[in-house]
């Protein structure tokens, strides 16, 4: 299935008192470029997140936003540093003796001293935390992939329509080509008659001139290759994944043939059709930039 590189996915997953929220956004890029924003406590899982994403995405610029809430009552715990408290008391005694001041230290005073009492975040089960995060990630990634696939189908439909229009333009060029040579022959005969008056025209020299002109403007090879490229692109659109670069290469080859036809064109109608071809190819190339 053809996929666009543009997409969005979001999931909120709750497990007990824990809530995980994941948002994924993607745009086109030459390679896979991943940017992850998440709480510091999840940094340990960054490699696992990237590995999981690669199961759903192979190319594009992807931004992942992860948030986490824990509403349980035991998130923090109070820690008492008895060793440090004894150090404080020792120096308070020393200060009393040195300066001869009243010793008025109370428990409340000691508790206010830095690092005697501290709040520490409770350690969590890493496996349990990852299981919750992974469930949220998988759901968000799946929805992200679905939106990319839906957009990919729209791109495929649009490209097919443009290819059909290109086929019509190629057919018009192919149909017009023989008439160009006939018109050139008639103009050449008329011009020679004007110049030579009643003198007899050598048919062999006239035929040679016509052959040279016909060879100069002949676009048969370009038309055959262009038809082949159009068919090749249609077939490639039906391939599964990772076709963006291949389609871009085919579009470059199509543009090359259209340029050659335009350069050979010595006829306004053919020139207009060739310009139309280049316009449609450029539109296709713009669409291809969004295909994975």
C-alpha contacts under 8 A as a table, 3 or more apart, distances in Angstrom:
res1	aa1	res2	aa2	distance
1	X	149	X	6.95
1	X	152	X	7.93
1	X	238	X	7.14
1	X	239	X	6.74
1	X	240	X	4.48
1	X	241	X	6.09
2	X	149	X	6.41
2	X	152	X	5.28
2	X	153	X	6.62
2	X	156	X	7.45
2	X	237	X	6.87
2	X	238	X	7.32
2	X	239	X	7.13
2	X	240	X	5.92
2	X	241	X	5.71
2	X	242	X	7.92
2	X	243	X	7.51
2	X	291	X	7.37
2	X	292	X	7.54
3	X	148	X	5.25
3	X	149	X	4.50
3	X	150	X	7.48
3	X	151	X	6.86
3	X	152	X	4.21
3	X	153	X	7.28
3	X	241	X	6.99
3	X	291	X	5.90
3	X	292	X	5.70
4	X	7	X	7.40
4	X	148	X	4.81
4	X	149	X	6.30
4	X	150	X	7.96
4	X	151	X	5.61
4	X	152	X	4.44
4	X	155	X	7.61
4	X	290	X	5.43
4	X	291	X	4.41
4	X	292	X	5.61
5	X	26	X	6.12
5	X	27	X	5.29
5	X	28	X	5.02
5	X	29	X	7.81
5	X	59	X	7.07
5	X	60	X	5.50
5	X	61	X	7.89
5	X	148	X	6.15
5	X	290	X	5.34
5	X	291	X	5.65
5	X	292	X	5.38
6	X	25	X	7.58
6	X	26	X	4.98
6	X	27	X	4.44
6	X	28	X	6.35
6	X	147	X	7.90
6	X	148	X	5.85
6	X	151	X	7.43
6	X	290	X	6.79
7	X	24	X	7.98
7	X	25	X	5.89
7	X	26	X	5.19
7	X	27	X	7.00
7	X	144	X	5.64
7	X	145	X	7.24
7	X	147	X	5.26
7	X	148	X	4.90
7	X	151	X	7.76
8	X	23	X	7.50
8	X	24	X	5.52
8	X	25	X	4.64
8	X	26	X	6.48
8	X	143	X	7.29
8	X	144	X	4.84
8	X	147	X	6.45
8	X	148	X	7.79
9	X	23	X	5.77
9	X	24	X	5.03
9	X	25	X	6.71
9	X	140	X	4.85
9	X	141	X	6.27
9	X	142	X	7.47
9	X	143	X	4.88
9	X	144	X	4.03
9	X	145	X	7.79
9	X	147	X	7.59
10	X	21	X	7.51
10	X	22	X	5.61
10	X	23	X	4.38
10	X	24	X	6.28
10	X	139	X	7.69
10	X	140	X	4.73
10	X	141	X	7.95
10	X	143	X	7.08
10	X	144	X	7.56
11	X	21	X	5.75
11	X	22	X	5.36
11	X	23	X	6.65
11	X	136	X	5.81
11	X	137	X	7.50
11	X	139	X	6.14
11	X	140	X	4.98
12	X	19	X	7.03
12	X	20	X	5.70
12	X	21	X	4.42
12	X	22	X	6.55
12	X	136	X	6.38
13	X	19	X	5.72
13	X	20	X	5.11
13	X	21	X	6.37
13	X	132	X	7.26
13	X	135	X	7.16
13	X	136	X	5.36
14	X	17	X	7.28
14	X	18	X	5.64
14	X	19	X	4.28
14	X	20	X	6.20
14	X	132	X	7.58
15	X	18	X	5.21
15	X	19	X	6.36
15	X	132	X	6.63
16	X	19	X	7.95
17	X	70	X	5.62
17	X	71	X	5.21
17	X	72	X	5.44
18	X	68	X	7.31
18	X	69	X	5.72
18	X	70	X	4.58
18	X	71	X	6.57
18	X	72	X	7.75
19	X	68	X	5.75
19	X	69	X	5.08
19	X	70	X	6.48
20	X	66	X	7.28
20	X	67	X	6.02
20	X	68	X	4.84
20	X	69	X	6.70
20	X	132	X	7.06
20	X	133	X	6.23
20	X	136	X	6.35
21	X	66	X	5.72
21	X	67	X	5.20
21	X	68	X	6.43
21	X	136	X	6.71
22	X	64	X	7.08
22	X	65	X	5.67
22	X	66	X	4.68
22	X	67	X	6.66
22	X	136	X	6.25
22	X	137	X	6.24
22	X	140	X	6.31
23	X	64	X	5.81
23	X	65	X	5.10
23	X	66	X	6.66
23	X	140	X	6.57
24	X	62	X	6.92
24	X	63	X	5.74
24	X	64	X	4.67
24	X	65	X	6.48
24	X	140	X	6.75
24	X	141	X	7.09
24	X	144	X	6.66
25	X	62	X	5.70
25	X	63	X	5.25
25	X	64	X	6.68
25	X	144	X	7.57
26	X	60	X	6.47
26	X	61	X	5.49
26	X	62	X	4.40
26	X	63	X	6.37
27	X	60	X	5.86
27	X	61	X	5.32
27	X	62	X	6.72
27	X	290	X	7.50
28	X	59	X	7.78
28	X	60	X	4.78
28	X	61	X	5.94
28	X	289	X	6.74
28	X	290	X	5.22
28	X	291	X	7.55
28	X	292	X	7.80
29	X	32	X	6.95
29	X	33	X	7.40
29	X	59	X	6.78
29	X	60	X	4.39
29	X	61	X	5.37
30	X	59	X	6.92
30	X	60	X	6.59
31	X	58	X	7.88
31	X	59	X	5.06
31	X	60	X	5.80
31	X	61	X	7.52
32	X	57	X	7.94
32	X	58	X	6.17
32	X	59	X	4.25
32	X	60	X	4.85
32	X	61	X	5.95
32	X	62	X	7.52
33	X	59	X	7.53
33	X	60	X	6.19
33	X	61	X	4.64
33	X	62	X	6.11
34	X	50	X	7.63
34	X	61	X	5.99
34	X	62	X	4.85
34	X	63	X	5.98
34	X	64	X	7.58
35	X	61	X	7.94
35	X	62	X	6.28
35	X	63	X	4.85
35	X	64	X	6.18
36	X	46	X	7.84
36	X	63	X	6.01
36	X	64	X	4.75
36	X	65	X	6.14
36	X	66	X	7.77
37	X	63	X	7.90
37	X	64	X	6.16
37	X	65	X	4.96
37	X	66	X	6.14
38	X	42	X	6.51
38	X	43	X	7.40
38	X	65	X	6.12
38	X	66	X	4.66
38	X	67	X	6.09
39	X	42	X	5.60
39	X	43	X	7.21
39	X	66	X	7.22
39	X	67	X	6.60
39	X	68	X	7.29
40	X	43	X	5.42
41	X	44	X	7.11
42	X	45	X	5.52
42	X	46	X	7.10
43	X	46	X	5.38
44	X	47	X	7.61
45	X	48	X	5.22
45	X	49	X	6.18
45	X	130	X	7.58
46	X	49	X	5.09
46	X	50	X	6.32
47	X	50	X	5.19
47	X	51	X	6.18
48	X	51	X	5.07
48	X	52	X	6.13
49	X	52	X	5.17
49	X	53	X	6.23
49	X	134	X	7.93
49	X	137	X	7.82
50	X	53	X	5.11
50	X	54	X	6.47
51	X	54	X	5.39
51	X	55	X	7.20
52	X	55	X	5.61
52	X	56	X	7.59
52	X	138	X	7.81
53	X	56	X	5.48
53	X	57	X	6.11
53	X	141	X	6.94
54	X	57	X	4.99
54	X	58	X	5.96
55	X	58	X	7.84
56	X	141	X	6.71
56	X	142	X	7.30
56	X	145	X	6.37
57	X	60	X	7.70
57	X	145	X	7.51
58	X	242	X	7.32
58	X	292	X	7.19
59	X	242	X	7.96
59	X	292	X	5.64
60	X	292	X	6.99
70	X	75	X	7.49
72	X	75	X	6.24
73	X	76	X	7.86
74	X	77	X	6.97
74	X	122	X	7.22
75	X	121	X	5.81
75	X	122	X	5.38
76	X	119	X	6.27
76	X	120	X	5.44
76	X	121	X	4.46
76	X	122	X	5.42
77	X	119	X	5.63
77	X	120	X	5.31
77	X	121	X	6.38
77	X	122	X	6.47
78	X	117	X	6.73
78	X	118	X	5.74
78	X	119	X	4.76
78	X	120	X	6.33
79	X	117	X	5.64
79	X	118	X	5.23
79	X	119	X	6.21
79	X	120	X	6.91
80	X	116	X	5.80
80	X	117	X	4.83
80	X	118	X	6.76
81	X	84	X	5.51
81	X	85	X	6.31
81	X	115	X	7.05
81	X	116	X	4.99
81	X	117	X	6.43
82	X	85	X	4.95
82	X	86	X	6.26
82	X	116	X	7.18
83	X	86	X	5.30
83	X	87	X	6.47
84	X	87	X	4.98
84	X	88	X	6.34
84	X	115	X	7.64
84	X	116	X	6.24
85	X	88	X	5.09
85	X	89	X	6.31
85	X	110	X	7.15
85	X	116	X	5.87
86	X	89	X	5.02
86	X	90	X	6.10
87	X	90	X	5.13
87	X	91	X	6.41
88	X	91	X	5.34
88	X	92	X	6.14
88	X	110	X	7.68
89	X	92	X	4.97
89	X	93	X	6.23
90	X	93	X	5.28
90	X	94	X	6.32
91	X	94	X	4.79
91	X	95	X	6.02
92	X	95	X	5.07
92	X	96	X	6.25
92	X	103	X	7.88
92	X	105	X	7.94
93	X	96	X	5.13
93	X	97	X	6.40
93	X	103	X	7.59
94	X	97	X	5.30
94	X	98	X	6.05
95	X	98	X	5.09
95	X	99	X	5.94
95	X	100	X	7.79
95	X	101	X	7.78
96	X	99	X	5.60
96	X	100	X	5.30
96	X	101	X	5.09
96	X	102	X	6.54
96	X	103	X	6.08
97	X	100	X	5.21
97	X	101	X	7.30
105	X	109	X	6.08
105	X	110	X	7.04
106	X	109	X	5.18
106	X	110	X	6.45
107	X	110	X	5.15
107	X	111	X	6.10
108	X	111	X	5.09
108	X	112	X	6.50
109	X	112	X	5.42
109	X	113	X	7.01
110	X	113	X	5.40
110	X	116	X	7.55
111	X	116	X	6.12
111	X	117	X	6.26
112	X	116	X	7.44
112	X	117	X	7.72
113	X	116	X	5.91
113	X	117	X	7.91
114	X	117	X	7.39
115	X	118	X	5.77
124	X	128	X	7.94
124	X	129	X	7.20
125	X	128	X	5.31
125	X	129	X	6.15
126	X	129	X	5.03
126	X	130	X	6.08
127	X	130	X	5.13
127	X	131	X	6.12
128	X	131	X	5.15
128	X	132	X	6.47
129	X	132	X	5.39
129	X	133	X	6.25
130	X	133	X	4.95
130	X	134	X	5.77
131	X	134	X	5.14
131	X	135	X	6.21
132	X	135	X	5.27
132	X	136	X	6.50
133	X	136	X	5.23
133	X	137	X	6.14
134	X	137	X	4.92
134	X	138	X	5.96
135	X	138	X	5.31
135	X	139	X	6.32
136	X	139	X	5.36
136	X	140	X	6.18
137	X	140	X	5.14
137	X	141	X	5.87
138	X	141	X	5.09
138	X	142	X	5.95
139	X	142	X	5.12
139	X	143	X	6.31
140	X	143	X	5.24
140	X	144	X	6.05
141	X	144	X	4.86
141	X	145	X	6.08
142	X	145	X	5.09
142	X	146	X	6.24
143	X	146	X	4.96
143	X	147	X	6.36
144	X	147	X	5.38
144	X	148	X	6.36
145	X	148	X	5.05
145	X	149	X	6.12
146	X	149	X	5.05
146	X	150	X	6.19
147	X	150	X	5.07
147	X	151	X	6.15
148	X	151	X	5.16
148	X	152	X	5.97
149	X	152	X	4.84
149	X	153	X	6.32
150	X	153	X	5.25
150	X	154	X	6.60
151	X	154	X	5.10
151	X	155	X	6.30
152	X	155	X	5.03
152	X	156	X	6.14
152	X	291	X	6.92
153	X	156	X	4.99
153	X	157	X	6.24
154	X	157	X	5.20
154	X	158	X	6.29
155	X	158	X	5.12
155	X	159	X	6.11
155	X	287	X	6.72
156	X	159	X	5.18
156	X	160	X	6.12
156	X	237	X	6.69
157	X	160	X	5.21
157	X	161	X	6.38
158	X	161	X	5.23
158	X	162	X	6.39
159	X	162	X	5.04
159	X	163	X	6.15
159	X	284	X	6.08
159	X	287	X	7.63
160	X	163	X	5.03
160	X	164	X	6.26
160	X	234	X	7.06
161	X	164	X	5.14
161	X	165	X	6.41
162	X	165	X	5.10
162	X	166	X	6.20
162	X	280	X	6.34
162	X	284	X	7.27
163	X	166	X	4.92
163	X	167	X	6.24
163	X	230	X	6.48
163	X	234	X	8.00
164	X	167	X	5.09
164	X	168	X	6.52
165	X	168	X	5.10
165	X	169	X	6.44
166	X	169	X	5.05
166	X	170	X	6.19
166	X	277	X	5.93
166	X	280	X	6.98
167	X	170	X	5.06
167	X	171	X	6.14
167	X	227	X	7.31
167	X	230	X	7.78
168	X	171	X	5.09
168	X	172	X	6.29
169	X	172	X	5.07
169	X	173	X	6.33
169	X	273	X	5.72
169	X	274	X	7.69
169	X	276	X	7.40
169	X	277	X	6.80
170	X	173	X	5.09
170	X	174	X	6.13
170	X	223	X	6.77
170	X	227	X	7.81
170	X	273	X	7.64
170	X	277	X	7.97
171	X	174	X	5.01
171	X	175	X	6.02
172	X	175	X	5.06
172	X	176	X	6.06
172	X	270	X	7.98
172	X	273	X	7.47
173	X	176	X	5.12
173	X	177	X	6.18
173	X	270	X	5.66
173	X	273	X	6.72
173	X	274	X	7.95
174	X	177	X	5.52
174	X	178	X	7.94
174	X	220	X	7.72
174	X	223	X	7.37
175	X	178	X	6.95
175	X	179	X	7.86
176	X	179	X	5.50
176	X	180	X	6.55
176	X	270	X	7.20
177	X	180	X	5.32
177	X	181	X	7.03
177	X	218	X	7.65
177	X	270	X	7.99
178	X	181	X	5.51
178	X	182	X	6.64
179	X	182	X	5.11
179	X	183	X	6.09
180	X	183	X	5.20
180	X	184	X	6.10
180	X	267	X	7.21
181	X	184	X	5.02
181	X	185	X	6.21
181	X	210	X	7.32
181	X	213	X	7.65
181	X	214	X	6.08
182	X	185	X	5.13
182	X	186	X	6.35
183	X	186	X	5.18
183	X	187	X	6.23
184	X	187	X	5.14
184	X	188	X	6.00
184	X	210	X	7.72
185	X	188	X	5.07
185	X	189	X	6.11
185	X	210	X	6.41
186	X	189	X	5.25
186	X	190	X	6.22
187	X	190	X	5.15
187	X	191	X	6.12
188	X	191	X	5.12
188	X	192	X	6.13
189	X	192	X	5.21
189	X	193	X	6.12
189	X	206	X	7.87
190	X	193	X	5.21
190	X	194	X	6.32
191	X	194	X	5.16
191	X	195	X	6.37
192	X	195	X	5.05
192	X	196	X	5.95
192	X	201	X	7.70
193	X	196	X	5.20
193	X	197	X	5.35
193	X	198	X	7.13
193	X	199	X	7.74
193	X	201	X	7.68
194	X	197	X	5.33
196	X	199	X	5.39
196	X	200	X	7.88
201	X	206	X	7.60
202	X	205	X	5.54
202	X	206	X	6.34
203	X	206	X	4.97
203	X	207	X	6.01
204	X	207	X	5.05
204	X	208	X	6.17
205	X	208	X	5.04
205	X	209	X	6.28
206	X	209	X	5.22
206	X	210	X	6.32
207	X	210	X	5.04
207	X	211	X	6.16
208	X	211	X	5.10
208	X	212	X	6.27
209	X	212	X	5.19
209	X	213	X	6.25
210	X	213	X	5.13
210	X	214	X	6.02
211	X	214	X	5.06
211	X	215	X	6.07
212	X	215	X	5.20
212	X	216	X	6.17
213	X	216	X	5.03
213	X	217	X	6.39
214	X	217	X	5.43
214	X	218	X	5.80
215	X	218	X	5.12
216	X	264	X	7.07
217	X	264	X	5.11
217	X	265	X	6.24
217	X	266	X	7.00
218	X	221	X	7.95
218	X	264	X	7.48
219	X	222	X	5.23
219	X	223	X	6.09
219	X	261	X	6.07
219	X	264	X	7.43
220	X	223	X	5.17
220	X	224	X	6.20
221	X	224	X	5.18
221	X	225	X	6.21
222	X	225	X	5.17
222	X	226	X	5.95
222	X	257	X	5.44
222	X	258	X	7.67
222	X	260	X	7.29
222	X	261	X	6.77
223	X	226	X	5.01
223	X	227	X	6.11
223	X	257	X	7.66
224	X	227	X	5.25
224	X	228	X	6.27
225	X	228	X	4.94
225	X	229	X	6.15
225	X	257	X	7.37
226	X	229	X	5.03
226	X	230	X	6.20
226	X	254	X	5.86
226	X	257	X	6.31
226	X	258	X	7.78
227	X	230	X	5.14
227	X	231	X	6.29
228	X	231	X	5.15
228	X	232	X	6.06
229	X	232	X	4.89
229	X	233	X	6.08
229	X	250	X	6.43
229	X	253	X	7.45
229	X	254	X	6.29
230	X	233	X	5.19
230	X	234	X	6.33
230	X	254	X	7.76
231	X	234	X	5.10
231	X	235	X	6.33
232	X	235	X	5.16
232	X	236	X	6.14
232	X	250	X	7.81
233	X	236	X	4.96
233	X	237	X	6.17
233	X	247	X	6.50
233	X	250	X	6.73
234	X	237	X	5.29
234	X	238	X	7.03
235	X	238	X	5.48
235	X	239	X	7.08
236	X	239	X	5.25
236	X	243	X	7.03
236	X	246	X	7.91
236	X	247	X	7.15
237	X	243	X	7.56
239	X	243	X	7.19
240	X	243	X	7.62
241	X	292	X	7.12
242	X	245	X	7.41
242	X	292	X	5.39
243	X	246	X	5.23
243	X	247	X	6.10
243	X	291	X	7.32
243	X	292	X	6.44
244	X	247	X	5.25
244	X	248	X	6.23
244	X	288	X	6.11
244	X	289	X	7.11
244	X	290	X	7.75
244	X	291	X	4.90
244	X	292	X	5.03
245	X	248	X	5.03
245	X	249	X	6.32
245	X	292	X	7.95
246	X	249	X	5.17
246	X	250	X	6.40
247	X	250	X	5.11
247	X	251	X	6.16
247	X	288	X	6.73
248	X	251	X	5.08
248	X	252	X	6.32
248	X	285	X	6.43
248	X	288	X	6.33
248	X	289	X	7.66
249	X	252	X	5.12
249	X	253	X	6.49
250	X	253	X	5.12
250	X	254	X	6.23
251	X	254	X	4.96
251	X	255	X	6.15
251	X	281	X	6.55
251	X	284	X	7.48
251	X	285	X	6.36
252	X	255	X	5.12
252	X	256	X	6.28
253	X	256	X	5.01
253	X	257	X	6.52
254	X	257	X	5.31
254	X	258	X	6.32
254	X	281	X	7.22
255	X	258	X	5.04
255	X	259	X	6.12
255	X	278	X	6.25
255	X	281	X	6.43
256	X	259	X	5.21
256	X	260	X	6.42
257	X	260	X	5.12
257	X	261	X	6.29
258	X	261	X	5.12
258	X	262	X	6.19
258	X	274	X	5.96
258	X	275	X	7.91
258	X	277	X	6.42
258	X	278	X	6.15
259	X	262	X	5.08
259	X	263	X	6.14
259	X	274	X	7.59
259	X	278	X	7.50
260	X	263	X	5.07
260	X	264	X	6.22
261	X	264	X	5.21
261	X	265	X	6.02
261	X	274	X	6.48
262	X	265	X	5.10
262	X	270	X	7.62
262	X	271	X	5.65
262	X	274	X	5.42
262	X	275	X	7.15
265	X	268	X	7.71
265	X	270	X	6.05
265	X	271	X	5.68
266	X	270	X	7.66
266	X	271	X	7.48
267	X	270	X	5.43
267	X	271	X	6.12
268	X	271	X	5.02
268	X	272	X	6.15
269	X	272	X	5.19
269	X	273	X	6.34
270	X	273	X	5.08
270	X	274	X	6.09
271	X	274	X	5.05
271	X	275	X	6.13
272	X	275	X	5.10
272	X	276	X	6.15
273	X	276	X	4.90
273	X	277	X	6.23
274	X	277	X	4.94
274	X	278	X	6.34
275	X	278	X	5.09
275	X	279	X	6.19
276	X	279	X	5.07
276	X	280	X	6.28
277	X	280	X	5.26
277	X	281	X	6.13
278	X	281	X	5.06
278	X	282	X	6.13
279	X	282	X	5.22
279	X	283	X	6.37
280	X	283	X	5.03
280	X	284	X	6.22
281	X	284	X	5.00
281	X	285	X	6.16
282	X	285	X	5.01
282	X	286	X	6.29
283	X	286	X	5.18
283	X	287	X	6.48
284	X	287	X	5.12
284	X	288	X	6.11
285	X	288	X	4.94
285	X	289	X	6.40
286	X	289	X	5.43
286	X	290	X	7.56
287	X	290	X	5.74
287	X	291	X	7.21
288	X	291	X	5.14
